[in-house]
Amino acid sequence: MRQNIIDFLSGLSKSIIQGFIEHGGIGNSIEEGIEKFKKNLFIIGVAISLAATGFFLTLWGIASVIDAMFTMQGFGFVLIGLIGMLTGALVYKK
């Protein structure tokens, strides 16, 4: 049932775009716009994932240094987690 709905919507969107191509000539610009949007969305997704990975690794490094300096097993990770929670709460409050 779900696949039938997906197939119907896919066919409907293709027929609408095909109608624009045949009758108005603006279908090409719509398709080009969709392709550009897909590429931009992909690039933004990759950039966000790389930034998040770098941020996580930085926090992990800071927590590891705190643990190594004070030989407190896991205290650095808890401290960084608390700082992250407080930062998140402050950002949410604004």
C-alpha positions in Angstrom: 0.0 0.0 0.0 2.7 2.4 1.0 4.7 1.6 -2.2 1.6 2.3 -4.3 1.3 5.7 -2.8 5.0 6.4 -3.4 4.7 5.2 -7.0 1.6 7.4 -7.6 3.3 10.5 -6.2 6.5 9.8 -8.2 4.5 9.4 -11.4 2.4 12.5 -10.7 5.5 14.7 -10.1 7.2 13.3 -13.3 4.0 14.0 -15.3 3.8 17.6 -14.0 7.4 18.3 -14.8 6.9 16.7 -18.3 3.9 18.9 -18.8 6.0 22.0 -18.0 8.7 20.9 -20.4 6.2 20.3 -23.3 4.0 23.4 -22.9 6.0 26.1 -21.3 9.7 25.4 -21.7 10.2 26.3 -18.0 10.6 22.6 -17.1 14.3 22.7 -17.8 14.8 25.6 -15.3 12.7 23.7 -12.7 14.8 20.6 -13.2 18.1 22.6 -13.0 16.9 24.4 -9.9 16.1 21.1 -8.2 19.5 19.7 -9.2 21.3 22.7 -7.8 19.2 22.5 -4.6 20.1 18.8 -4.2 23.8 19.6 -4.7 23.8 22.5 -2.3 21.9 20.4 0.3 24.4 17.7 0.0 27.4 20.1 0.4 25.8 21.7 3.4 25.2 18.2 5.0 28.8 17.2 4.4 30.1 20.5 5.9 27.9 20.2 9.0 28.9 16.6 9.6 32.6 17.4 9.2 32.3 20.4 11.6 30.4 18.3 14.1 33.1 15.5 13.9 35.8 18.1 14.5 34.0 19.6 17.4 33.4 16.2 19.0 37.1 15.2 18.6 38.2 18.5 20.1 36.0 18.0 23.2 37.2 14.4 23.4 40.8 15.6 23.4 40.2 18.2 26.0 38.4 15.7 28.2 41.3 13.2 27.7 43.9 15.9 28.7 41.9 16.7 31.9 41.7 13.0 32.8 45.5 12.6 32.2 46.4 15.6 34.2 44.4 14.8 37.3 44.3 11.0 36.8 40.6 11.1 37.5 39.0 8.3 35.6 36.2 9.9 33.5 36.0 13.2 35.3 37.1 15.1 32.2 34.4 13.6 30.1 31.8 14.5 32.8 33.1 18.0 33.1 33.0 18.6 29.3 29.5 17.1 29.2 28.3 19.5 31.9 29.8 22.4 30.1 28.1 21.3 26.9 24.7 21.0 28.6 25.0 24.4 30.2 26.0 25.9 26.8 23.1 24.2 25.2 20.7 25.6 27.8 22.1 29.1 27.4 21.7 28.9 23.6 18.2 27.6 23.9 17.2 30.3 26.4 18.2 33.0 23.9 
